Amino acid sequence: QVQLVESGGGLVQAGGFLRLSCAASTRTFSSYYMGWFRQAPGKEREFVAAISWSGSSTTYADSVKGRFTISRVNAKNMVYLQMNSLRREDTAVYYCAANVGSLADMMHPRPGFGSWGQGTQVTVSS
């Protein structure tokens, strides 16, 4: 299991930006696919973005494509989510996730999925 700690959430006006960070405690960080998910009140947790172990491949949910960017720095055991042009509907708790396998596995977590962080709240006001 990988321990994941998110930070960077907060309150921002619509149209603004935030950068989320996720610190991973593992000696084999570069072996993991990393991702971000979110859960809004009353809704199920949904996939946001994922990045391959090398950082060379990324994938995004349609709802955030062109506005959010996922990146990682393996030397620092860190993954980031740059969120621009935020909308009210982006309001949610954002979770960092780590898993082995593939980007497809990250997009569709199944029982036995890797590790989750505790989440960080993002609130976008109008």
TORDREN-607741 format. One record per residue: residue number from 1; residue in one letter; x, y, z of N, C-alpha, C in turn. Coordinates in steps of 0.1 Angstrom, whole numbers, m for minus. Example, Ala and Ser with C-alpha at 12.3 -4.5 7.8 and 13.67 -1.06 7.14 Angstrom:
<pts>
drenke: 1	bati: A	n.xx: 132	n.yy: m57	n.zz: 78	ca.xx: 123	ca.yy: m45	ca.zz: 78	c.xx: 132	c.yy: m33	c.zz: 78
drenke: 2	bati: S	n.xx: 128	n.yy: m22	n.zz: 71	ca.xx: 137	ca.yy: m11	ca.zz: 71	c.xx: 129	c.yy: 0	c.zz: 79
</pts>
This chain:
<pts>
drenke: 1	bati: Q	n.xx: 8	n.yy: m12	n.zz: 0	ca.xx: 0	ca.yy: 0	ca.zz: 0	c.xx: 9	c.yy: 12	c.zz: 0
drenke: 2	bati: V	n.xx: 4	n.yy: 22	n.zz: m7	ca.xx: 11	ca.yy: 35	ca.zz: m8	c.xx: 3	c.yy: 45	c.zz: 0
drenke: 3	bati: Q	n.xx: 10	n.yy: 53	n.zz: 8	ca.xx: 4	ca.yy: 63	ca.zz: 16	c.xx: 4	c.yy: 76	c.zz: 8
drenke: 4	bati: L	n.xx: m8	n.yy: 82	n.zz: 6	ca.xx: m10	ca.yy: 94	ca.zz: m2	c.xx: m15	c.yy: 105	c.zz: 6
drenke: 5	bati: V	n.xx: m10	n.yy: 117	n.zz: 5	ca.xx: m15	ca.yy: 129	ca.zz: 12	c.xx: m17	c.yy: 140	c.zz: 2
drenke: 6	bati: E	n.xx: m29	n.yy: 145	n.zz: 1	ca.xx: m32	ca.yy: 156	ca.zz: m8	c.xx: m32	c.yy: 169	c.zz: m1
drenke: 7	bati: S	n.xx: m29	n.yy: 180	n.zz: m9	ca.xx: m29	ca.yy: 193	ca.zz: m4	c.xx: m32	c.yy: 203	c.zz: m15
drenke: 8	bati: G	n.xx: m36	n.yy: 215	n.zz: m12	ca.xx: m38	ca.yy: 225	ca.zz: m22	c.xx: m52	c.yy: 229	c.zz: m24
drenke: 9	bati: G	n.xx: m61	n.yy: 222	n.zz: m18	ca.xx: m75	ca.yy: 225	ca.zz: m20	c.xx: m79	c.yy: 238	c.zz: m13
drenke: 10	bati: G	n.xx: m91	n.yy: 243	n.zz: m16	ca.xx: m95	ca.yy: 256	ca.zz: m10	c.xx: m107	c.yy: 261	c.zz: m17
drenke: 11	bati: L	n.xx: m110	n.yy: 274	n.zz: m14	ca.xx: m121	ca.yy: 281	ca.zz: m20	c.xx: m116	c.yy: 291	c.zz: m31
drenke: 12	bati: V	n.xx: m122	n.yy: 290	n.zz: m43	ca.xx: m118	ca.yy: 298	ca.zz: m54	c.xx: m130	c.yy: 303	c.zz: m62
drenke: 13	bati: Q	n.xx: m129	n.yy: 314	n.zz: m68	ca.xx: m141	ca.yy: 319	ca.zz: m76	c.xx: m141	c.yy: 312	c.zz: m90
drenke: 14	bati: A	n.xx: m152	n.yy: 311	n.zz: m95	ca.xx: m153	ca.yy: 306	ca.zz: m109	c.xx: m144	c.yy: 313	c.zz: m118
drenke: 15	bati: G	n.xx: m138	n.yy: 306	n.zz: m127	ca.xx: m128	ca.yy: 312	ca.zz: m136	c.xx: m114	c.yy: 312	c.zz: m131
drenke: 16	bati: G	n.xx: m112	n.yy: 309	n.zz: m118	ca.xx: m99	ca.yy: 309	ca.zz: m111	c.xx: m92	c.yy: 296	c.zz: m113
drenke: 17	bati: F	n.xx: m81	n.yy: 294	n.zz: m105	ca.xx: m73	ca.yy: 282	ca.zz: m107	c.xx: m68	c.yy: 278	c.zz: m93
drenke: 18	bati: L	n.xx: m65	n.yy: 265	n.zz: m92	ca.xx: m59	ca.yy: 259	ca.zz: m81	c.xx: m49	c.yy: 248	c.zz: m86
drenke: 19	bati: R	n.xx: m39	n.yy: 245	n.zz: m77	ca.xx: m30	ca.yy: 234	ca.zz: m80	c.xx: m30	c.yy: 225	c.zz: m68
drenke: 20	bati: L	n.xx: m35	n.yy: 213	n.zz: m71	ca.xx: m34	ca.yy: 202	ca.zz: m61	c.xx: m21	c.yy: 195	c.zz: m61
drenke: 21	bati: S	n.xx: m17	n.yy: 190	n.zz: m50	ca.xx: m5	ca.yy: 182	ca.zz: m49	c.xx: m8	c.yy: 169	c.zz: m41
drenke: 22	bati: C	n.xx: 0	n.yy: 159	n.zz: m44	ca.xx: m2	ca.yy: 146	ca.zz: m37	c.xx: 12	c.yy: 141	c.zz: m35
drenke: 23	bati: A	n.xx: 15	n.yy: 139	n.zz: m22	ca.xx: 28	ca.yy: 133	ca.zz: m18	c.xx: 26	c.yy: 118	c.zz: m15
drenke: 24	bati: A	n.xx: 35	n.yy: 110	n.zz: m21	ca.xx: 34	ca.yy: 95	ca.zz: m20	c.xx: 45	c.yy: 90	c.zz: m12
drenke: 25	bati: S	n.xx: 42	n.yy: 81	n.zz: m2	ca.xx: 52	ca.yy: 75	ca.zz: 6	c.xx: 55	c.yy: 61	c.zz: 1
drenke: 26	bati: T	n.xx: 64	n.yy: 59	n.zz: m7	ca.xx: 68	ca.yy: 46	ca.zz: m13	c.xx: 82	c.yy: 48	c.zz: m19
drenke: 27	bati: R	n.xx: 89	n.yy: 37	n.zz: m19	ca.xx: 103	ca.yy: 37	ca.zz: m25	c.xx: 102	c.yy: 34	c.zz: m40
drenke: 28	bati: T	n.xx: 90	n.yy: 30	n.zz: m44	ca.xx: 88	ca.yy: 26	ca.zz: m58	c.xx: 78	c.yy: 34	c.zz: m65
drenke: 29	bati: F	n.xx: 78	n.yy: 47	n.zz: m63	ca.xx: 68	ca.yy: 56	ca.zz: m68	c.xx: 68	c.yy: 56	c.zz: m83
drenke: 30	bati: S	n.xx: 79	n.yy: 54	n.zz: m90	ca.xx: 80	ca.yy: 54	ca.zz: m104	c.xx: 73	c.yy: 42	c.zz: m110
drenke: 31	bati: S	n.xx: 69	n.yy: 32	n.zz: m102	ca.xx: 63	ca.yy: 20	ca.zz: m107	c.xx: 48	c.yy: 22	c.zz: m108
drenke: 32	bati: Y	n.xx: 43	n.yy: 33	n.zz: m102	ca.xx: 28	ca.yy: 34	ca.zz: m101	c.xx: 22	c.yy: 44	c.zz: m112
drenke: 33	bati: Y	n.xx: 11	n.yy: 40	n.zz: m117	ca.xx: 2	ca.yy: 49	ca.zz: m124	c.xx: m5	c.yy: 58	c.zz: m113
drenke: 34	bati: M	n.xx: m6	n.yy: 71	n.zz: m115	ca.xx: m12	ca.yy: 79	ca.zz: m105	c.xx: m24	c.yy: 86	c.zz: m112
drenke: 35	bati: G	n.xx: m34	n.yy: 89	n.zz: m103	ca.xx: m46	ca.yy: 95	ca.zz: m108	c.xx: m52	c.yy: 105	c.zz: m98
drenke: 36	bati: W	n.xx: m62	n.yy: 112	n.zz: m103	ca.xx: m70	ca.yy: 121	ca.zz: m95	c.xx: m85	c.yy: 117	c.zz: m97
drenke: 37	bati: F	n.xx: m93	n.yy: 116	n.zz: m87	ca.xx: m107	ca.yy: 114	ca.zz: m87	c.xx: m113	c.yy: 125	c.zz: m79
drenke: 38	bati: R	n.xx: m127	n.yy: 126	n.zz: m81	ca.xx: m134	ca.yy: 136	ca.zz: m72	c.xx: m148	c.yy: 131	c.zz: m69
drenke: 39	bati: Q	n.xx: m153	n.yy: 136	n.zz: m58	ca.xx: m166	ca.yy: 132	ca.zz: m54	c.xx: m174	c.yy: 144	c.zz: m49
drenke: 40	bati: A	n.xx: m184	n.yy: 147	n.zz: m56	ca.xx: m193	ca.yy: 159	ca.zz: m52	c.xx: m204	c.yy: 154	c.zz: m43
drenke: 41	bati: P	n.xx: m210	n.yy: 163	n.zz: m35	ca.xx: m220	ca.yy: 159	ca.zz: m25	c.xx: m232	c.yy: 152	c.zz: m33
drenke: 42	bati: G	n.xx: m235	n.yy: 140	n.zz: m28	ca.xx: m246	ca.yy: 133	ca.zz: m33	c.xx: m243	c.yy: 125	c.zz: m46
drenke: 43	bati: K	n.xx: m231	n.yy: 125	n.zz: m50	ca.xx: m227	ca.yy: 118	ca.zz: m62	c.xx: m216	c.yy: 108	c.zz: m60
drenke: 44	bati: E	n.xx: m215	n.yy: 99	n.zz: m70	ca.xx: m204	ca.yy: 89	ca.zz: m68	c.xx: m191	c.yy: 95	c.zz: m72
drenke: 45	bati: R	n.xx: m180	n.yy: 88	n.zz: m67	ca.xx: m167	ca.yy: 93	ca.zz: m70	c.xx: m164	c.yy: 90	c.zz: m85
drenke: 46	bati: E	n.xx: m158	n.yy: 100	n.zz: m92	ca.xx: m156	ca.yy: 99	ca.zz: m106	c.xx: m141	c.yy: 102	c.zz: m109
drenke: 47	bati: F	n.xx: m137	n.yy: 96	n.zz: m120	ca.xx: m124	ca.yy: 98	ca.zz: m125	c.xx: m122	c.yy: 112	c.zz: m131
drenke: 48	bati: V	n.xx: m110	n.yy: 117	n.zz: m128	ca.xx: m107	ca.yy: 131	ca.zz: m133	c.xx: m95	c.yy: 130	c.zz: m143
drenke: 49	bati: A	n.xx: m84	n.yy: 124	n.zz: m139	ca.xx: m72	ca.yy: 124	ca.zz: m147	c.xx: m62	c.yy: 113	c.zz: m142
drenke: 50	bati: A	n.xx: m54	n.yy: 108	n.zz: m151	ca.xx: m44	ca.yy: 98	ca.zz: m148	c.xx: m31	c.yy: 100	c.zz: m156
drenke: 51	bati: I	n.xx: m20	n.yy: 95	n.zz: m150	ca.xx: m7	ca.yy: 97	ca.zz: m157	c.xx: 1	c.yy: 84	c.zz: m155
drenke: 52	bati: S	n.xx: 8	n.yy: 80	n.zz: m166	ca.xx: 16	ca.yy: 68	ca.zz: m165	c.xx: 28	c.yy: 70	c.zz: m156
drenke: 53	bati: W	n.xx: 34	n.yy: 58	n.zz: m154	ca.xx: 45	ca.yy: 58	ca.zz: m144	c.xx: 57	c.yy: 67	c.zz: m149
drenke: 54	bati: S	n.xx: 58	n.yy: 69	n.zz: m162	ca.xx: 69	ca.yy: 77	ca.zz: m167	c.xx: 65	c.yy: 91	c.zz: m169
drenke: 55	bati: G	n.xx: 52	n.yy: 94	n.zz: m169	ca.xx: 47	ca.yy: 107	ca.zz: m172	c.xx: 45	c.yy: 110	c.zz: m187
drenke: 56	bati: S	n.xx: 48	n.yy: 100	n.zz: m195	ca.xx: 47	ca.yy: 102	ca.zz: m210	c.xx: 32	c.yy: 101	c.zz: m215
drenke: 57	bati: S	n.xx: 24	n.yy: 95	n.zz: m207	ca.xx: 10	ca.yy: 93	ca.zz: m212	c.xx: 0	c.yy: 99	c.zz: m201
drenke: 58	bati: T	n.xx: m10	n.yy: 106	n.zz: m205	ca.xx: m20	ca.yy: 111	ca.zz: m196	c.xx: m34	c.yy: 109	c.zz: m203
drenke: 59	bati: T	n.xx: m44	n.yy: 109	n.zz: m194	ca.xx: m58	ca.yy: 108	ca.zz: m199	c.xx: m66	c.yy: 116	c.zz: m190
drenke: 60	bati: Y	n.xx: m77	n.yy: 121	n.zz: m195	ca.xx: m86	ca.yy: 130	ca.zz: m187	c.xx: m101	c.yy: 127	c.zz: m190
drenke: 61	bati: A	n.xx: m109	n.yy: 130	n.zz: m180	ca.xx: m123	ca.yy: 130	ca.zz: m182	c.xx: m127	c.yy: 141	c.zz: m192
drenke: 62	bati: D	n.xx: m137	n.yy: 138	n.zz: m199	ca.xx: m141	ca.yy: 148	ca.zz: m209	c.xx: m145	c.yy: 162	c.zz: m202
drenke: 63	bati: S	n.xx: m150	n.yy: 161	n.zz: m190	ca.xx: m155	ca.yy: 173	ca.zz: m184	c.xx: m143	c.yy: 183	c.zz: m180
drenke: 64	bati: V	n.xx: m131	n.yy: 178	n.zz: m179	ca.xx: m120	ca.yy: 186	ca.zz: m175	c.xx: m109	c.yy: 188	c.zz: m186
drenke: 65	bati: K	n.xx: m111	n.yy: 181	n.zz: m197	ca.xx: m101	ca.yy: 181	ca.zz: m208	c.xx: m100	c.yy: 195	c.zz: m212
drenke: 66	bati: G	n.xx: m87	n.yy: 200	n.zz: m214	ca.xx: m84	ca.yy: 213	ca.zz: m218	c.xx: m83	c.yy: 223	c.zz: m207
drenke: 67	bati: R	n.xx: m88	n.yy: 219	n.zz: m195	ca.xx: m87	ca.yy: 229	ca.zz: m183	c.xx: m78	c.yy: 224	c.zz: m172
drenke: 68	bati: F	n.xx: m77	n.yy: 210	n.zz: m171	ca.xx: m69	ca.yy: 205	ca.zz: m160	c.xx: m57	c.yy: 198	c.zz: m167
drenke: 69	bati: T	n.xx: m46	n.yy: 198	n.zz: m159	ca.xx: m33	ca.yy: 191	ca.zz: m163	c.xx: m28	c.yy: 183	c.zz: m152
drenke: 70	bati: I	n.xx: m25	n.yy: 170	n.zz: m154	ca.xx: m19	ca.yy: 162	ca.zz: m144	c.xx: m4	c.yy: 161	c.zz: m148
drenke: 71	bati: S	n.xx: 4	n.yy: 161	n.zz: m138	ca.xx: 19	ca.yy: 159	ca.zz: m140	c.xx: 25	c.yy: 152	c.zz: m128
drenke: 72	bati: R	n.xx: 37	n.yy: 148	n.zz: m129	ca.xx: 44	ca.yy: 141	ca.zz: m118	c.xx: 59	c.yy: 144	c.zz: m118
drenke: 73	bati: V	n.xx: 65	n.yy: 143	n.zz: m106	ca.xx: 79	ca.yy: 144	ca.zz: m105	c.xx: 84	c.yy: 132	c.zz: m97
drenke: 74	bati: N	n.xx: 89	n.yy: 122	n.zz: m104	ca.xx: 92	ca.yy: 110	ca.zz: m97	c.xx: 103	c.yy: 111	c.zz: m87
drenke: 75	bati: A	n.xx: 112	n.yy: 121	n.zz: m89	ca.xx: 123	ca.yy: 123	ca.zz: m80	c.xx: 118	c.yy: 128	c.zz: m67
drenke: 76	bati: K	n.xx: 106	n.yy: 134	n.zz: m67	ca.xx: 101	ca.yy: 140	ca.zz: m54	c.xx: 89	c.yy: 132	c.zz: m49
drenke: 77	bati: N	n.xx: 85	n.yy: 121	n.zz: m56	ca.xx: 74	ca.yy: 113	ca.zz: m52	c.xx: 61	c.yy: 122	c.zz: m52
drenke: 78	bati: M	n.xx: 59	n.yy: 130	n.zz: m62	ca.xx: 48	ca.yy: 140	ca.zz: m62	c.xx: 40	c.yy: 139	c.zz: m75
drenke: 79	bati: V	n.xx: 27	n.yy: 141	n.zz: m73	ca.xx: 19	ca.yy: 142	ca.zz: m85	c.xx: 10	c.yy: 154	c.zz: m83
drenke: 80	bati: Y	n.xx: 7	n.yy: 161	n.zz: m94	ca.xx: 0	ca.yy: 174	ca.zz: m93	c.xx: m12	c.yy: 174	c.zz: m102
drenke: 81	bati: L	n.xx: m21	n.yy: 183	n.zz: m99	ca.xx: m33	ca.yy: 185	ca.zz: m108	c.xx: m34	c.yy: 200	c.zz: m108
drenke: 82	bati: Q	n.xx: m31	n.yy: 206	n.zz: m120	ca.xx: m33	ca.yy: 220	ca.zz: m122	c.xx: m47	c.yy: 222	c.zz: m128
drenke: 83	bati: M	n.xx: m55	n.yy: 230	n.zz: m121	ca.xx: m69	ca.yy: 232	ca.zz: m125	c.xx: m71	c.yy: 246	c.zz: m128
drenke: 84	bati: N	n.xx: m74	n.yy: 249	n.zz: m141	ca.xx: m77	ca.yy: 262	ca.zz: m146	c.xx: m91	c.yy: 264	c.zz: m150
drenke: 85	bati: S	n.xx: m96	n.yy: 276	n.zz: m152	ca.xx: m109	ca.yy: 279	ca.zz: m156	c.xx: m120	c.yy: 271	c.zz: m148
drenke: 86	bati: L	n.xx: m118	n.yy: 272	n.zz: m135	ca.xx: m127	ca.yy: 264	ca.zz: m126	c.xx: m141	c.yy: 268	c.zz: m127
drenke: 87	bati: R	n.xx: m150	n.yy: 258	n.zz: m126	ca.xx: m164	ca.yy: 260	ca.zz: m127	c.xx: m171	c.yy: 255	c.zz: m114
drenke: 88	bati: R	n.xx: m183	n.yy: 260	n.zz: m111	ca.xx: m190	ca.yy: 256	ca.zz: m99	c.xx: m191	c.yy: 241	c.zz: m99
drenke: 89	bati: E	n.xx: m193	n.yy: 234	n.zz: m110	ca.xx: m195	ca.yy: 220	ca.zz: m110	c.xx: m182	c.yy: 212	c.zz: m107
drenke: 90	bati: D	n.xx: m171	n.yy: 219	n.zz: m106	ca.xx: m158	ca.yy: 213	ca.zz: m102	c.xx: m157	c.yy: 211	c.zz: m87
drenke: 91	bati: T	n.xx: m167	n.yy: 217	n.zz: m80	ca.xx: m167	ca.yy: 216	ca.zz: m65	c.xx: m168	c.yy: 201	c.zz: m61
drenke: 92	bati: A	n.xx: m159	n.yy: 197	n.zz: m53	ca.xx: m159	ca.yy: 183	ca.zz: m49	c.xx: m147	c.yy: 181	c.zz: m39
drenke: 93	bati: V	n.xx: m147	n.yy: 169	n.zz: m33	ca.xx: m135	ca.yy: 164	ca.zz: m26	c.xx: m126	c.yy: 157	c.zz: m37
drenke: 94	bati: Y	n.xx: m114	n.yy: 161	n.zz: m38	ca.xx: m105	ca.yy: 155	ca.zz: m48	c.xx: m95	c.yy: 145	c.zz: m41
drenke: 95	bati: Y	n.xx: m95	n.yy: 133	n.zz: m47	ca.xx: m87	ca.yy: 122	ca.zz: m41	c.xx: m75	c.yy: 119	c.zz: m51
drenke: 96	bati: C	n.xx: m64	n.yy: 116	n.zz: m45	ca.xx: m52	ca.yy: 111	ca.zz: m52	c.xx: m53	c.yy: 96	c.zz: m51
drenke: 97	bati: A	n.xx: m48	n.yy: 89	n.zz: m62	ca.xx: m49	ca.yy: 75	ca.zz: m62	c.xx: m36	c.yy: 69	c.zz: m69
drenke: 98	bati: A	n.xx: m32	n.yy: 58	n.zz: m64	ca.xx: m20	ca.yy: 51	ca.zz: m70	c.xx: m24	c.yy: 37	c.zz: m73
drenke: 99	bati: N	n.xx: m19	n.yy: 32	n.zz: m84	ca.xx: m22	ca.yy: 18	ca.zz: m88	c.xx: m12	c.yy: 13	c.zz: m98
drenke: 100	bati: V	n.xx: m10	n.yy: 0	n.zz: m98	ca.xx: m1	ca.yy: m6	ca.zz: m109	c.xx: m11	c.yy: m10	c.zz: m120
drenke: 101	bati: G	n.xx: m5	n.yy: m13	n.zz: m131	ca.xx: m14	ca.yy: m19	ca.zz: m142	c.xx: m13	c.yy: m10	c.zz: m154
drenke: 102	bati: S	n.xx: m24	n.yy: m2	n.zz: m156	ca.xx: m25	ca.yy: 6	ca.zz: m168	c.xx: m33	c.yy: 18	c.zz: m166
drenke: 103	bati: L	n.xx: m33	n.yy: 27	n.zz: m176	ca.xx: m42	ca.yy: 39	ca.zz: m175	c.xx: m57	c.yy: 35	c.zz: m175
drenke: 104	bati: A	n.xx: m60	n.yy: 24	n.zz: m182	ca.xx: m74	ca.yy: 20	ca.zz: m183	c.xx: m78	c.yy: 15	c.zz: m169
drenke: 105	bati: D	n.xx: m69	n.yy: 8	n.zz: m162	ca.xx: m72	ca.yy: 3	ca.zz: m148	c.xx: m74	c.yy: 15	c.zz: m139
drenke: 106	bati: M	n.xx: m67	n.yy: 26	n.zz: m141	ca.xx: m68	ca.yy: 37	ca.zz: m133	c.xx: m82	c.yy: 44	c.zz: m135
drenke: 107	bati: M	n.xx: m86	n.yy: 44	n.zz: m148	ca.xx: m99	ca.yy: 51	ca.zz: m151	c.xx: m111	c.yy: 43	c.zz: m146
drenke: 108	bati: H	n.xx: m109	n.yy: 30	n.zz: m144	ca.xx: m121	ca.yy: 22	ca.zz: m140	c.xx: m116	c.yy: 13	c.zz: m128
drenke: 109	bati: P	n.xx: m116	n.yy: 19	n.zz: m116	ca.xx: m111	ca.yy: 11	ca.zz: m105	c.xx: m120	c.yy: m1	c.zz: m102
drenke: 110	bati: R	n.xx: m114	n.yy: m12	n.zz: m99	ca.xx: m121	ca.yy: m24	ca.zz: m96	c.xx: m117	c.yy: m28	c.zz: m82
drenke: 111	bati: P	n.xx: m125	n.yy: m38	n.zz: m76	ca.xx: m121	ca.yy: m43	ca.zz: m62	c.xx: m106	c.yy: m47	c.zz: m62
drenke: 112	bati: G	n.xx: m99	n.yy: m43	n.zz: m52	ca.xx: m85	ca.yy: m46	ca.zz: m51	c.xx: m77	c.yy: m35	c.zz: m57
drenke: 113	bati: F	n.xx: m83	n.yy: m24	n.zz: m61	ca.xx: m76	ca.yy: m12	ca.zz: m66	c.xx: m66	c.yy: m8	c.zz: m55
drenke: 114	bati: G	n.xx: m55	n.yy: m1	n.zz: m60	ca.xx: m44	ca.yy: 3	ca.zz: m52	c.xx: m47	c.yy: 11	c.zz: m39
drenke: 115	bati: S	n.xx: m43	n.yy: 24	n.zz: m39	ca.xx: m43	ca.yy: 32	ca.zz: m27	c.xx: m50	c.yy: 45	c.zz: m30
drenke: 116	bati: W	n.xx: m56	n.yy: 50	n.zz: m20	ca.xx: m63	ca.yy: 63	ca.zz: m20	c.xx: m58	c.yy: 73	c.zz: m9
drenke: 117	bati: G	n.xx: m58	n.yy: 85	n.zz: m13	ca.xx: m56	ca.yy: 95	ca.zz: m2	c.xx: m68	c.yy: 99	c.zz: 5
drenke: 118	bati: Q	n.xx: m67	n.yy: 108	n.zz: 15	ca.xx: m78	ca.yy: 112	ca.zz: 23	c.xx: m87	c.yy: 122	c.zz: 16
drenke: 119	bati: G	n.xx: m82	n.yy: 129	n.zz: 7	ca.xx: m90	ca.yy: 139	ca.zz: m1	c.xx: m87	c.yy: 153	c.zz: 4
drenke: 120	bati: T	n.xx: m90	n.yy: 162	n.zz: m5	ca.xx: m88	ca.yy: 177	ca.zz: m3	c.xx: m100	c.yy: 184	c.zz: m9
drenke: 121	bati: Q	n.xx: m107	n.yy: 193	n.zz: m1	ca.xx: m119	ca.yy: 199	ca.zz: m6	c.xx: m115	c.yy: 210	c.zz: m16
drenke: 122	bati: V	n.xx: m122	n.yy: 211	n.zz: m27	ca.xx: m122	ca.yy: 222	ca.zz: m36	c.xx: m136	c.yy: 227	c.zz: m38
drenke: 123	bati: T	n.xx: m137	n.yy: 240	n.zz: m35	ca.xx: m150	ca.yy: 247	ca.zz: m36	c.xx: m149	c.yy: 259	c.zz: m45
drenke: 124	bati: V	n.xx: m157	n.yy: 259	n.zz: m56	ca.xx: m157	ca.yy: 269	ca.zz: m66	c.xx: m170	c.yy: 277	c.zz: m64
drenke: 125	bati: S	n.xx: m169	n.yy: 290	n.zz: m61	ca.xx: m180	ca.yy: 299	ca.zz: m59	c.xx: m183	c.yy: 307	c.zz: m72
drenke: 126	bati: S	n.xx: m195	n.yy: 311	n.zz: m73	ca.xx: m199	ca.yy: 319	ca.zz: m85	c.xx: m196	c.yy: 334	c.zz: m82
</pts>
